[in-house]
Amino acid sequence: MHTVNIHEAKTHLSRLIEQAVTGEPFIIAKAGKPLVKVVRLDAPDTPQPRRLGFMAGQIAIPDDFDRMGSEEIEQLFGGES
């Protein structure tokens, strides 16, 4: 693992990041004193798919859900007043 100073890191950041991605971590130092270590993240390439039914059992839908408010809707659309 090699050490670079801040100025060199700013100048060659793209190249250094590519090296870290390929498995060559490096250290950034200031005045010869190591400050940070740059390494590749082992994150998944694709986001996790969303799961259907993830809230099963946490909410309840009333049996008359499809009829809720039907009287008010009928009145709004020309039903009996």
CYANA upper distance limits for C-alpha pairs under 8 A (distance plus 0.5 A):
  1 MET  CA     24 GLU  CA      7.33
  1 MET  CA     25 PRO  CA      6.57
  1 MET  CA     26 PHE  CA      5.93
  1 MET  CA     27 ILE  CA      7.89
  2 HIS  CA     25 PRO  CA      8.21
  2 HIS  CA     26 PHE  CA      5.73
  2 HIS  CA     27 ILE  CA      6.86
  3 THR  CA     26 PHE  CA      6.29
  3 THR  CA     27 ILE  CA      5.12
  3 THR  CA     28 ILE  CA      6.35
  3 THR  CA     29 ALA  CA      7.20
  3 THR  CA     34 PRO  CA      8.26
  4 VAL  CA      8 GLU  CA      6.60
  4 VAL  CA      9 ALA  CA      6.68
  4 VAL  CA     26 PHE  CA      7.93
  4 VAL  CA     27 ILE  CA      6.73
  4 VAL  CA     28 ILE  CA      5.59
  4 VAL  CA     29 ALA  CA      6.54
  5 ASN  CA      9 ALA  CA      6.67
  5 ASN  CA     28 ILE  CA      6.02
  5 ASN  CA     29 ALA  CA      5.24
  5 ASN  CA     30 LYS  CA      6.18
  5 ASN  CA     31 ALA  CA      7.78
  5 ASN  CA     32 GLY  CA      7.64
  6 ILE  CA     10 LYS  CA      6.69
  6 ILE  CA     28 ILE  CA      6.55
  6 ILE  CA     29 ALA  CA      6.62
  6 ILE  CA     30 LYS  CA      6.51
  7 HIS  CA     11 THR  CA      6.72
  8 GLU  CA     12 HIS  CA      6.53
  8 GLU  CA     13 LEU  CA      8.42
  9 ALA  CA     13 LEU  CA      5.66
  9 ALA  CA     16 LEU  CA      7.76
  9 ALA  CA     28 ILE  CA      7.46
 12 HIS  CA     16 LEU  CA      6.65
 13 LEU  CA     17 ILE  CA      6.53
 14 SER  CA     18 GLU  CA      6.77
 15 ARG  CA     19 GLN  CA      6.83
 16 LEU  CA     20 ALA  CA      6.77
 16 LEU  CA     26 PHE  CA      8.28
 17 ILE  CA     21 VAL  CA      6.65
 18 GLU  CA     22 THR  CA      6.87
 19 GLN  CA     23 GLY  CA      7.05
 19 GLN  CA     24 GLU  CA      5.76
 19 GLN  CA     25 PRO  CA      7.59
 20 ALA  CA     24 GLU  CA      5.04
 20 ALA  CA     25 PRO  CA      5.11
 20 ALA  CA     26 PHE  CA      7.46
 20 ALA  CA     38 VAL  CA      7.34
 20 ALA  CA     39 VAL  CA      5.96
 20 ALA  CA     40 ARG  CA      6.01
 21 VAL  CA     25 PRO  CA      8.45
 21 VAL  CA     39 VAL  CA      7.75
 21 VAL  CA     40 ARG  CA      5.46
 21 VAL  CA     41 LEU  CA      8.45
 22 THR  CA     40 ARG  CA      8.22
 23 GLY  CA     39 VAL  CA      7.99
 23 GLY  CA     40 ARG  CA      7.21
 24 GLU  CA     39 VAL  CA      7.94
 25 PRO  CA     37 LYS  CA      7.60
 25 PRO  CA     38 VAL  CA      6.01
 25 PRO  CA     39 VAL  CA      5.18
 25 PRO  CA     40 ARG  CA      7.67
 26 PHE  CA     37 LYS  CA      6.34
 26 PHE  CA     38 VAL  CA      5.91
 26 PHE  CA     39 VAL  CA      7.50
 27 ILE  CA     34 PRO  CA      6.98
 27 ILE  CA     35 LEU  CA      7.73
 27 ILE  CA     36 VAL  CA      6.16
 27 ILE  CA     37 LYS  CA      4.89
 27 ILE  CA     38 VAL  CA      6.58
 28 ILE  CA     34 PRO  CA      6.48
 28 ILE  CA     35 LEU  CA      6.31
 28 ILE  CA     36 VAL  CA      5.89
 28 ILE  CA     37 LYS  CA      6.90
 28 ILE  CA     38 VAL  CA      8.16
 29 ALA  CA     33 LYS  CA      5.57
 29 ALA  CA     34 PRO  CA      4.58
 29 ALA  CA     35 LEU  CA      5.62
 29 ALA  CA     36 VAL  CA      7.57
 30 LYS  CA     34 PRO  CA      7.00
 30 LYS  CA     35 LEU  CA      7.26
 55 MET  CA     59 ILE  CA      7.53
 61 ILE  CA     65 PHE  CA      7.17
 64 ASP  CA     68 MET  CA      6.63
 69 GLY  CA     73 ILE  CA      6.74
 70 SER  CA     74 GLU  CA      6.59
 71 GLU  CA     75 GLN  CA      6.87
 72 GLU  CA     76 LEU  CA      6.79
 73 ILE  CA     77 PHE  CA      6.83
 74 GLU  CA     78 GLY  CA      6.97
 74 GLU  CA     79 GLY  CA      5.40
 74 GLU  CA     80 GLU  CA      8.11
 75 GLN  CA     79 GLY  CA      4.87
 75 GLN  CA     80 GLU  CA      6.32
 75 GLN  CA     81 SER  CA      6.47
